[in-house]
C-alpha cells in the first residue's frame, strides 16, 4: 500500500461532514438538537473546542490533587510504583 493516497480518497463529502458534526453535537448537552434545532457547524466546533479545554483543565486539576495525595501518603517505593502503574493504564 502506498504511503501517498490519491487526493480524492482524502476528501470528505458534505454528508460525511454533516454526520460528523451531528455526532460531535451529541457530546454536548448544551447543544442538544431537540431543544436547539439545527446548530451551525461553526458553533458545534467552537463548543467542542471549549469543552475539550474544560476537560483538559479538569484533568490537570485532578492530576495535581492526586499527586498531592500520593505525596502525602506514606508509601514505600514499591507501593508508589504499583499505584503509578495502575494510574497510567
DSSP file (Angstrom, degrees, kcal/mol; ACC not computed):
  #  RESIDUE AA STRUCTURE BP1 BP2  ACC     N-H-->O    O-->H-N    N-H-->O    O-->H-N    TCO  KAPPA ALPHA  PHI   PSI    X-CA   Y-CA   Z-CA
    1    1 A X              0   0    0      0, 0.0     2,-0.1     0, 0.0     4,-0.1   0.000 360.0 360.0 360.0 131.2    0.0    0.0    0.0
    2    2 A X        -     0   0    0      1,-0.1     0, 0.0     2,-0.1     0, 0.0  -0.421 360.0-137.5 -73.3 143.9    1.4    3.3   -1.0
    3    3 A X  S    S+     0   0    0     -2,-0.1     2,-0.6     1,-0.1    -1,-0.1   0.683  91.6  68.5 -75.5 -16.5    2.1    5.9    1.7
    4    4 A X  S    S-     0   0    0      0, 0.0     2,-0.2     0, 0.0    -2,-0.1  -0.911  74.5-158.4-106.2 120.3    0.6    8.6   -0.5
    5    5 A X        -     0   0    0     -2,-0.6     2,-0.1     1,-0.1    -2,-0.0  -0.511  29.2 -94.4 -89.2 161.8   -3.1    8.3   -1.2
    6    6 A X    >>  -     0   0    0     -2,-0.2     4,-0.7     1,-0.1     3,-0.6  -0.426  34.9-115.8 -71.3 154.6   -4.8    9.9   -4.1
    7    7 A X  H >> S+     0   0    0      1,-0.2     3,-1.0     2,-0.2     4,-0.7   0.861 112.5  58.2 -60.1 -38.2   -6.3   13.3   -3.5
    8    8 A X  H >4 S+     0   0    0      1,-0.3     3,-0.6     2,-0.2    -1,-0.2   0.827 100.8  55.3 -66.7 -30.6   -9.9   12.1   -4.0
    9    9 A X  H <4 S+     0   0    0     -3,-0.6    -1,-0.3     1,-0.2    -2,-0.2   0.685 105.0  54.6 -76.5 -15.1   -9.6    9.4   -1.2
   10   10 A X  H << S+     0   0    0     -3,-1.0    -1,-0.2    -4,-0.7    -2,-0.2   0.606  88.5  98.1 -88.7 -13.5   -8.6   12.2    1.3
   11   11 A X    <<  -     0   0    0     -4,-0.7     2,-0.4    -3,-0.6    -3,-0.0  -0.498  64.3-145.0 -79.6 144.4  -11.7   14.3    0.6
   12   12 A X        -     0   0    0     -2,-0.2     2,-0.1     4,-0.0    -2,-0.1  -0.887  17.4-125.3-107.6 139.0  -14.7   14.1    2.9
   13   13 A X     >  -     0   0    0     -2,-0.4     4,-2.4     1,-0.1     5,-0.2  -0.361  21.6-113.1 -79.4 162.4  -18.1   14.5    1.5
   14   14 A X  H  > S+     0   0    0      1,-0.2     4,-2.5     2,-0.2     5,-0.2   0.887 119.3  52.6 -60.0 -39.2  -20.6   17.1    2.7
   15   15 A X  H  > S+     0   0    0      2,-0.2     4,-2.3     1,-0.2    -1,-0.2   0.899 109.3  48.6 -65.3 -40.2  -22.8   14.2    4.0
   16   16 A X  H  > S+     0   0    0      2,-0.2     4,-2.3     1,-0.2    -2,-0.2   0.908 112.0  49.4 -65.2 -41.5  -19.9   12.7    6.0
   17   17 A X  H  X S+     0   0    0     -4,-2.4     4,-2.4     2,-0.2    -2,-0.2   0.914 110.9  49.4 -63.8 -43.6  -19.0   16.1    7.4
   18   18 A X  H  X S+     0   0    0     -4,-2.5     4,-2.4     1,-0.2    -1,-0.2   0.914 110.7  50.4 -61.4 -43.3  -22.6   16.7    8.4
   19   19 A X  H  X S+     0   0    0     -4,-2.3     4,-2.1     1,-0.2    -2,-0.2   0.898 111.0  49.0 -63.3 -40.4  -22.7   13.3   10.1
   20   20 A X  H  X S+     0   0    0     -4,-2.3     4,-2.4     2,-0.2    -2,-0.2   0.909 110.8  49.6 -65.7 -41.9  -19.5   14.0   12.0
   21   21 A X  H  X S+     0   0    0     -4,-2.4     4,-2.4     1,-0.2    -2,-0.2   0.907 110.6  50.4 -63.2 -41.9  -20.8   17.4   13.2
   22   22 A X  H  X S+     0   0    0     -4,-2.4     4,-1.4     2,-0.2    -1,-0.2   0.884 109.6  50.9 -64.9 -37.7  -24.0   15.8   14.4
   23   23 A X  H  X S+     0   0    0     -4,-2.1     4,-0.5     2,-0.2    -2,-0.2   0.908 111.2  47.9 -65.2 -41.6  -22.1   13.1   16.3
   24   24 A X  H >< S+     0   0    0     -4,-2.4     3,-1.5     1,-0.2     4,-0.4   0.902 106.7  57.7 -62.9 -40.5  -20.0   15.8   17.9
   25   25 A X  H >< S+     0   0    0     -4,-2.4     3,-1.5     1,-0.3     6,-0.3   0.837  96.9  61.8 -61.1 -33.0  -23.1   17.7   18.8
   26   26 A X  H 3< S+     0   0    0     -4,-1.4    -1,-0.3     1,-0.3    -2,-0.2   0.722  96.3  61.3 -67.5 -18.9  -24.5   14.7   20.7
   27   27 A X  T << S+     0   0    0     -3,-1.5     2,-0.7    -4,-0.5    -1,-0.3   0.593  95.0  70.3 -79.8 -10.9  -21.5   15.0   23.1
   28   28 A X    X   -     0   0    0     -3,-1.5     3,-1.9    -4,-0.4    -1,-0.1  -0.874  60.9-169.8-113.8 101.8  -22.6   18.5   24.1
   29   29 A X  G >  S+     0   0    0     -2,-0.7     3,-1.6     1,-0.3    -1,-0.2   0.847  87.5  62.6 -58.0 -32.9  -25.7   18.5   26.2
   30   30 A X  G 3  S+     0   0    0      1,-0.3    -1,-0.3    -3,-0.1    -5,-0.0   0.665 105.8  46.5 -69.3 -13.3  -25.9   22.3   25.9
   31   31 A X  G <  S+     0   0    0     -3,-1.9    -1,-0.3    -6,-0.3    -2,-0.2   0.005  76.9 160.4-114.0  28.1  -26.4   21.9   22.1
   32   32 A X    X>  -     0   0    0     -3,-1.6     4,-2.2     1,-0.2     3,-1.3  -0.302  37.8-142.1 -54.0 121.9  -29.0   19.1   22.3
   33   33 A X  H 3> S+     0   0    0      1,-0.3     4,-2.3     2,-0.2    -1,-0.2   0.801  95.7  63.3 -61.9 -31.0  -30.6   19.2   18.9
   34   34 A X  H 34 S+     0   0    0      1,-0.2    -1,-0.3     2,-0.2    -2,-0.1   0.809 114.1  33.5 -66.7 -26.5  -34.1   18.5   20.3
   35   35 A X  H <4 S+     0   0    0     -3,-1.3    -2,-0.2     2,-0.1    -1,-0.2   0.797 130.3  31.8 -94.7 -33.2  -34.0   21.8   22.2
   36   36 A X  H  < S-     0   0    0     -4,-2.2    -3,-0.2     1,-0.3    -2,-0.2   0.489  90.2-148.2-105.7  -4.5  -32.0   24.0   19.9
   37   37 A X     <  +     0   0    0     -4,-2.3     2,-0.3    -5,-0.3    -1,-0.3  -0.418  65.7   0.2  67.4-148.9  -33.0   22.6   16.4
   38   38 A X  S    S-     0   0    0     -2,-0.1     2,-0.4    -4,-0.1    -4,-0.0  -0.577  71.3-163.4 -77.4 131.0  -30.2   22.8   13.9
   39   39 A X        -     0   0    0     -2,-0.3   -14,-0.1    -8,-0.1    -2,-0.0  -0.911  26.6-103.5-115.3 141.6  -27.0   24.4   15.1
   40   40 A X     >  -     0   0    0     -2,-0.4     4,-2.2     1,-0.1     5,-0.2  -0.252  22.6-123.8 -64.8 150.7  -24.3   25.7   12.8
   41   41 A X  H  > S+     0   0    0      1,-0.2     4,-2.8     2,-0.2     5,-0.2   0.874 112.6  56.8 -60.5 -38.2  -21.1   23.6   12.3
   42   42 A X  H  > S+     0   0    0      1,-0.2     4,-2.4     2,-0.2    -1,-0.2   0.905 107.4  47.5 -61.6 -41.7  -19.0   26.5   13.4
   43   43 A X  H  > S+     0   0    0      2,-0.2     4,-2.7     1,-0.2    -2,-0.2   0.913 112.3  49.4 -66.5 -42.7  -20.9   26.7   16.7
   44   44 A X  H  X S+     0   0    0     -4,-2.2     4,-2.6     2,-0.2    -2,-0.2   0.938 113.4  46.0 -61.7 -46.9  -20.6   23.0   17.3
   45   45 A X  H  X S+     0   0    0     -4,-2.8     4,-2.3     2,-0.2    -2,-0.2   0.898 113.2  49.6 -64.4 -40.3  -16.9   23.1   16.6
   46   46 A X  H  X S+     0   0    0     -4,-2.4     4,-2.1    -5,-0.2    -1,-0.2   0.925 113.2  46.3 -63.2 -44.7  -16.4   26.1   18.8
   47   47 A X  H  X S+     0   0    0     -4,-2.7     4,-2.6     2,-0.2    -2,-0.2   0.882 110.9  52.7 -66.2 -38.8  -18.3   24.5   21.6
   48   48 A X  H  X S+     0   0    0     -4,-2.6     4,-2.7     2,-0.2    -1,-0.2   0.922 109.2  49.6 -62.6 -43.9  -16.4   21.2   21.2
   49   49 A X  H  X S+     0   0    0     -4,-2.3     4,-2.2     1,-0.2    -2,-0.2   0.920 112.6  47.0 -61.3 -43.7  -13.0   23.1   21.4
   50   50 A X  H  X S+     0   0    0     -4,-2.1     4,-2.5     2,-0.2    -2,-0.2   0.906 111.8  51.3 -63.3 -41.6  -14.2   24.8   24.6
   51   51 A X  H  X S+     0   0    0     -4,-2.6     4,-2.6     2,-0.2    -2,-0.2   0.908 109.3  49.7 -62.5 -43.7  -15.4   21.5   26.0
   52   52 A X  H  X S+     0   0    0     -4,-2.7     4,-2.6     2,-0.2    -1,-0.2   0.908 110.4  50.6 -63.4 -41.9  -12.1   19.9   25.3
   53   53 A X  H  X S+     0   0    0     -4,-2.2     4,-2.4     2,-0.2    -2,-0.2   0.919 110.9  48.9 -61.5 -43.2  -10.2   22.8   27.0
   54   54 A X  H  X S+     0   0    0     -4,-2.5     4,-2.3     2,-0.2    -2,-0.2   0.914 111.7  49.2 -63.0 -42.2  -12.5   22.5   30.1
   55   55 A X  H  X S+     0   0    0     -4,-2.6     4,-2.7     2,-0.2    -2,-0.2   0.911 110.5  50.5 -62.7 -42.1  -11.9   18.7   30.2
   56   56 A X  H  X S+     0   0    0     -4,-2.6     4,-2.6     1,-0.2    -2,-0.2   0.905 110.3  49.6 -63.4 -41.3   -8.2   19.2   30.0
   57   57 A X  H  X S+     0   0    0     -4,-2.4     4,-2.4     2,-0.2    -1,-0.2   0.898 111.3  49.7 -62.6 -40.2   -8.3   21.8   32.8
   58   58 A X  H  X S+     0   0    0     -4,-2.3     4,-2.7     2,-0.2     5,-0.2   0.914 111.0  48.9 -65.0 -43.0  -10.3   19.3   34.9
   59   59 A X  H  X S+     0   0    0     -4,-2.7     4,-2.7     2,-0.2    -2,-0.2   0.925 111.3  50.2 -61.4 -44.8   -7.8   16.5   34.2
   60   60 A X  H  X S+     0   0    0     -4,-2.6     4,-2.2     2,-0.2    -2,-0.2   0.921 112.4  47.1 -60.1 -44.5   -4.9   18.8   35.1
   61   61 A X  H  X S+     0   0    0     -4,-2.4     4,-2.3     2,-0.2    -2,-0.2   0.924 114.0  46.4 -63.5 -45.2   -6.6   19.8   38.4
   62   62 A X  H  X S+     0   0    0     -4,-2.7     4,-2.7     1,-0.2    -2,-0.2   0.877 111.0  53.0 -65.8 -37.4   -7.4   16.2   39.3
   63   63 A X  H  X S+     0   0    0     -4,-2.7     4,-2.5    -5,-0.2    -1,-0.2   0.907 109.5  49.1 -63.6 -41.0   -3.9   15.1   38.4
   64   64 A X  H  X S+     0   0    0     -4,-2.2     4,-2.2     2,-0.2    -2,-0.2   0.919 112.1  47.6 -63.5 -44.2   -2.5   17.8   40.7
   65   65 A X  H  X S+     0   0    0     -4,-2.3     4,-2.3     2,-0.2    -2,-0.2   0.910 112.6  49.3 -63.6 -42.3   -4.8   16.8   43.5
   66   66 A X  H  X S+     0   0    0     -4,-2.7     4,-2.8     1,-0.2     5,-0.2   0.908 109.6  51.8 -63.2 -42.1   -3.9   13.1   43.0
   67   67 A X  H  X S+     0   0    0     -4,-2.5     4,-2.4     1,-0.2    -1,-0.2   0.907 109.8  49.4 -61.6 -42.2   -0.2   13.9   43.0
   68   68 A X  H  X S+     0   0    0     -4,-2.2     4,-1.8     2,-0.2    -1,-0.2   0.905 111.4  49.7 -63.2 -41.3   -0.6   15.8   46.3
   69   69 A X  H  X S+     0   0    0     -4,-2.3     4,-1.0     2,-0.2    -2,-0.2   0.930 111.9  47.3 -63.1 -45.4   -2.5   12.9   47.8
   70   70 A X  H  < S+     0   0    0     -4,-2.8     3,-0.5     1,-0.2     5,-0.3   0.889 110.6  52.6 -64.1 -38.2    0.2   10.4   46.7
   71   71 A X  H  < S+     0   0    0     -4,-2.4    -1,-0.2     1,-0.2    -2,-0.2   0.847 109.6  49.1 -65.6 -32.7    2.9   12.7   48.0
   72   72 A X  H  < S+     0   0    0     -4,-1.8    -1,-0.2    -5,-0.2    -2,-0.2   0.627  94.8  92.3 -83.6 -12.2    1.3   12.9   51.4
   73   73 A X  S  < S-     0   0    0     -4,-1.0     2,-1.4    -3,-0.5    -3,-0.0  -0.523  81.3-124.5 -81.7 149.7    0.8    9.1   51.7
   74   74 A X        +     0   0    0     -2,-0.2     2,-0.4     0, 0.0    -1,-0.1  -0.652  50.8 159.2 -93.5  79.7    3.4    7.0   53.4
   75   75 A X        -     0   0    0     -2,-1.4     2,-0.1    -5,-0.3    -2,-0.0  -0.815  39.6-125.8-104.8 141.5    4.1    4.6   50.5
   76   76 A X     >  -     0   0    0     -2,-0.4     4,-2.7     1,-0.1     5,-0.2  -0.382  36.4-102.9 -71.5 164.3    7.1    2.5   50.1
   77   77 A X  H  > S+     0   0    0      1,-0.2     4,-2.0     2,-0.2     5,-0.1   0.881 124.2  50.2 -55.9 -39.9    8.9    2.9   46.7
   78   78 A X  H  > S+     0   0    0      2,-0.2     4,-2.0     1,-0.2    -1,-0.2   0.923 111.2  47.6 -66.9 -44.7    7.4   -0.4   45.6
   79   79 A X  H  > S+     0   0    0      1,-0.2     4,-2.4     2,-0.2    -2,-0.2   0.907 111.4  50.9 -62.7 -42.5    3.8    0.6   46.6
   80   80 A X  H  X S+     0   0    0     -4,-2.7     4,-2.6     1,-0.2    -1,-0.2   0.897 108.9  51.6 -62.8 -40.1    4.2    4.0   44.9
   81   81 A X  H  X S+     0   0    0     -4,-2.0     4,-2.5    -5,-0.2    -1,-0.2   0.906 109.3  50.1 -63.3 -41.5    5.3    2.3   41.7
   82   82 A X  H  X S+     0   0    0     -4,-2.0     4,-2.3     2,-0.2    -2,-0.2   0.930 111.7  48.2 -62.1 -46.0    2.3    0.0   41.8
   83   83 A X  H  X S+     0   0    0     -4,-2.4     4,-2.2     1,-0.2    -2,-0.2   0.928 112.7  48.0 -62.0 -45.8   -0.1    2.9   42.2
   84   84 A X  H  X S+     0   0    0     -4,-2.6     4,-1.5     1,-0.2    -1,-0.2   0.897 110.7  51.3 -63.4 -40.5    1.6    4.9   39.4
   85   85 A X  H  X S+     0   0    0     -4,-2.5     4,-0.5     1,-0.2    -1,-0.2   0.908 110.3  49.4 -62.0 -41.7    1.4    1.9   37.1
   86   86 A X  H >< S+     0   0    0     -4,-2.3     3,-0.9     1,-0.2    -2,-0.2   0.896 110.2  50.8 -63.8 -39.9   -2.2    1.4   37.8
   87   87 A X  H 3< S+     0   0    0     -4,-2.2    -1,-0.2     1,-0.2    -2,-0.2   0.768 105.3  56.5 -70.6 -25.2   -3.0    5.1   37.2
   88   88 A X  H 3<        0   0    0     -4,-1.5    -1,-0.2     1,-0.2    -2,-0.2   0.566 360.0 360.0 -83.9  -7.5   -1.2    5.1   33.8
   89   89 A X    <<        0   0    0     -3,-0.9    -1,-0.2    -4,-0.5    -2,-0.1   0.486 360.0 360.0 -76.1 360.0   -3.3    2.3   32.5
